[in-house]
Amino acid sequence: MALVFAVGPWLLQAVEGFRPGQAINTVQALASEIPVLVEVPTLTPSLTPSITPTPSRTPTSTPTPSLTPTPTLTPSPTATATPTPTDTPSPTPSRTRRAPTPTQPTETPTPMPTVVPPVLVEPKDGAPFSGGDIFKLAWQSSHTLKPDECYLLTIRYTMGGENVSLPVCVQEPYWWVDKGLYLQADQETGRSYHWSVRVAQKERDAGGNETYVPLSPASEEWVFYWK
């Protein structure tokens, strides 16, 4: 018994680190040393442990429901509305208009001048004068005036930016310049006065105003300066 207790702790330590092959060899070695006290059966080592596996349940697969295809609806054709025929208006016959016959306007012929124009004599073209000067405009003409005719003198100048035309009808071939014209012409023009003469016939219009019908072309136009 004392031997058994002495061997017990050592044997227990060996069993704790039990390994099948090593444990069998150890036990047999101890048995050979103590043949009388312990009878150790001969163990056939089974290196491969026979473990009966617990059968696992094979999951039954859930059948996938088959989808029944929904039938495709074939759209029924929509009836196209037939347009209501529109009455085509009959063309309204257009009246044929006759083109008016152009009427030639009746023109009153203007009498052509038949008299030779006068010739200017003095003052010379471009002559300068001052405010105190007294001078005349003179010309020559081969035409002898009739009682209803005159020499139509025309004086042109600019006053306040506006053009002024002054007609003077005289029976003699000259005219003394009226001092009322002094400084009438704009200073920007150099106080210039333009003049010319023609033979004309005096008449009266429906209003009783005196008018002049030219009998000759106008003479040359000269200029004088009155400062």
C-alpha positions in Angstrom: 0.0 0.0 0.0 2.8 2.3 0.8 4.2 1.7 -2.7 0.9 2.4 -4.3 0.6 5.8 -2.5 4.2 6.6 -3.5 3.5 5.9 -7.1 0.1 7.6 -7.1 1.2 11.2 -7.3 3.6 10.5 -10.0 1.1 8.6 -11.9 -1.5 11.4 -11.5 1.0 14.0 -12.8 1.6 11.8 -15.8 -2.1 11.4 -16.5 -2.7 15.1 -16.4 -0.4 15.5 -19.3 -2.1 12.6 -20.9 -1.3 11.8 -24.4 -2.5 8.4 -25.6 0.7 7.0 -26.9 2.9 8.4 -24.2 0.5 7.4 -21.4 0.4 3.8 -22.5 4.1 3.5 -22.7 4.4 5.0 -19.2 1.9 2.7 -17.6 3.5 -0.4 -19.2 6.9 0.7 -17.9 5.5 1.0 -14.4 3.7 -2.3 -14.7 6.9 -4.0 -15.7 8.6 -2.6 -12.6 5.8 -3.7 -10.3 4.4 -6.9 -11.7 3.1 -8.3 -8.5 1.1 -5.4 -7.2 -0.6 -4.0 -10.4 -1.9 -5.9 -13.3 -2.1 -3.6 -16.2 -4.0 -4.8 -19.1 -2.4 -4.5 -22.4 -3.9 -1.5 -24.2 -3.9 -1.2 -27.9 -3.5 2.4 -28.6 -6.0 3.9 -30.9 -4.4 6.9 -32.3 -7.5 8.0 -34.0 -10.3 8.7 -31.5 -13.5 7.2 -32.7 -15.9 10.0 -32.2 -19.4 9.4 -33.5 -20.4 12.6 -35.0 -23.8 14.0 -34.0 -25.8 14.1 -37.2 -26.7 17.6 -38.0 -30.0 18.5 -39.5 -29.8 19.2 -43.1 -31.9 22.4 -43.6 -34.6 21.9 -45.9 -34.4 24.5 -48.6 -37.5 26.7 -48.8 -38.8 26.4 -52.3 -38.6 29.7 -54.1 -42.1 30.5 -55.3 -42.2 30.8 -59.0 -43.7 34.0 -60.3 -46.4 33.7 -62.7 -45.8 36.4 -65.4 -48.5 39.0 -65.6 -49.8 39.0 -69.1 -48.9 42.2 -71.0 -51.9 44.1 -72.0 -52.0 45.0 -75.6 -53.3 48.6 -75.8 -56.3 48.9 -78.0 -55.8 51.5 -80.7 -57.5 54.8 -80.0 -59.8 55.8 -82.6 -58.6 59.0 -84.5 -61.3 61.5 -84.9 -62.1 62.3 -88.4 -61.8 66.1 -89.0 -65.0 67.7 -90.0 -64.5 69.0 -93.5 -64.5 72.7 -93.7 -66.3 74.3 -96.5 -63.8 76.0 -98.8 -65.1 79.5 -99.4 -65.7 80.3 -103.0 -63.5 83.1 -104.2 -65.4 86.3 -104.4 -65.1 87.6 -107.9 -63.2 90.8 -107.8 -64.5 93.7 -109.8 -62.2 94.7 -112.6 -61.4 98.3 -112.1 -60.5 100.2 -115.1 -57.3 102.2 -114.8 -58.0 105.8 -114.9 -56.9 107.5 -118.0 -54.1 109.9 -117.0 -55.1 113.5 -117.6 -52.4 115.8 -118.7 -52.5 118.9 -116.6 -53.1 122.1 -118.5 -50.1 124.4 -117.9 -50.4 128.1 -118.4 -47.4 129.0 -120.5 -45.2 131.5 -118.8 -44.3 134.3 -121.1 -40.6 134.1 -122.1 -38.6 137.2 -121.5 -38.1 139.0 -124.8 -36.2 142.0 -123.6 -32.4 142.2 -123.2 -31.4 142.4 -119.5 -29.9 145.6 -118.2 -26.2 146.1 -117.7 -25.0 147.2 -114.2 -22.8 150.3 -114.1 -22.2 151.5 -110.6 -21.0 151.2 -107.9 -18.4 148.6 -108.9 -18.8 145.1 -107.7 -17.5 144.8 -104.1 -17.5 148.6 -103.4 -17.3 149.6 -99.7 -19.3 152.4 -98.1 -19.5 154.0 -94.7 -22.6 155.2 -92.8 -22.4 158.8 -93.9 -22.0 158.1 -97.7 -24.8 158.8 -100.1 -24.6 156.7 -103.3 -26.8 155.3 -106.0 -27.1 152.0 -107.9 -27.1 152.6 -111.7 -27.5 150.4 -114.9 -28.1 150.7 -118.6 -30.8 149.3 -120.8 -31.6 149.4 -124.5 -35.3 148.9 -123.8 -37.7 151.9 -123.6 -40.1 151.4 -120.8 -43.9 151.6 -121.4 -46.2 153.1 -118.9 -47.0 149.7 -117.3 -43.4 148.6 -117.2 -40.5 149.4 -114.8 -37.0 148.4 -113.9 -37.3 145.9 -111.1 -34.3 146.3 -108.7 -33.9 143.4 -106.2 -31.7 143.8 -103.1 -30.8 140.8 -101.0 -29.2 140.6 -97.6 -29.3 138.6 -94.4 -30.8 140.1 -91.3 -30.8 138.1 -88.0 -29.9 135.0 -89.9 -32.9 135.3 -92.2 -32.7 136.0 -95.9 -34.4 139.2 -97.0 -35.4 140.1 -100.6 -36.4 143.7 -101.2 -38.0 144.5 -104.6 -37.9 148.1 -105.8 -39.7 149.2 -109.0 -38.4 152.4 -110.6 -38.8 154.2 -114.0 -35.3 155.6 -114.2 -32.1 153.5 -114.8 -30.8 154.2 -111.3 -31.9 154.3 -107.6 -30.5 156.2 -104.6 -29.9 153.8 -101.8 -32.3 154.4 -98.9 -30.5 155.1 -95.7 -33.0 152.9 -93.9 -30.9 149.9 -95.1 -27.9 151.0 -93.2 -26.7 148.4 -90.7 -29.7 146.1 -91.6 -27.4 143.4 -93.0 -25.8 141.1 -90.4 -22.3 142.0 -89.3 -21.3 138.3 -89.8 -21.7 138.9 -93.5 -19.6 142.1 -93.5 -22.8 144.2 -94.0 -23.0 142.9 -97.5 -25.9 143.8 -99.9 -26.4 141.9 -103.2 -28.3 143.6 -106.1 -29.5 142.9 -109.6 -32.0 144.5 -112.2 -34.5 143.2 -114.8 -37.3 144.7 -116.9 -40.7 143.8 -115.7 -44.4 144.6 -116.3 -46.7 145.7 -113.5 -50.0 144.0 -112.9 -52.6 143.6 -110.1 -53.7 140.3 -108.7 -57.3 139.5 -107.5 -56.5 141.1 -104.2 -55.5 144.3 -105.7 -51.8 143.8 -104.9 -49.2 144.9 -107.4 -47.3 142.0 -109.0 -44.5 142.0 -111.6 -44.2 139.8 -114.7 -40.5 139.5 -115.9 -39.9 140.8 -119.4 -36.1 140.2 -119.4 -33.7 138.0 -117.6 -32.0 139.3 -114.5 -28.7 141.1 -114.9 -25.5 140.1 -113.2 -25.6 140.3 -109.4 -23.1 142.6 -107.7 -22.4 143.4 -104.1 -21.6 146.4 -102.0 -20.6 146.7 -98.3 -22.2 149.4 -96.1 -20.5 149.6 -92.7 
